[in-house]
């Protein structure tokens, strides 16, 4: 039978910490990609869900800086990880 997608949510966690050199850019090795400006975690999750290479996502909320309202997709397990306010992340699991 087909496996069901279940999302694990990590409020206050940034899965792309230190991976991208500047806002709205990709990691040089492609392990993290900037997907677009977004106003919601659910939009970011939807983009990740539609991308077969996406393992997880990080949505950056209202940080009041150049990183605000952006979505990044995680394509490799070699990614950054940090606890940060106004960041929300999700990880794909198939059960």
Secondary structure, DSSP 4 states (H G I P E B T S, - for coil): -PPPEEEEEEEEEETTTTTSSSTT---TTSSEEEEEE-S-HHHHHHHHHH-TT--EEEEE---SSTTSSEEEEE-SS----EEEEEEEEEEEEE-
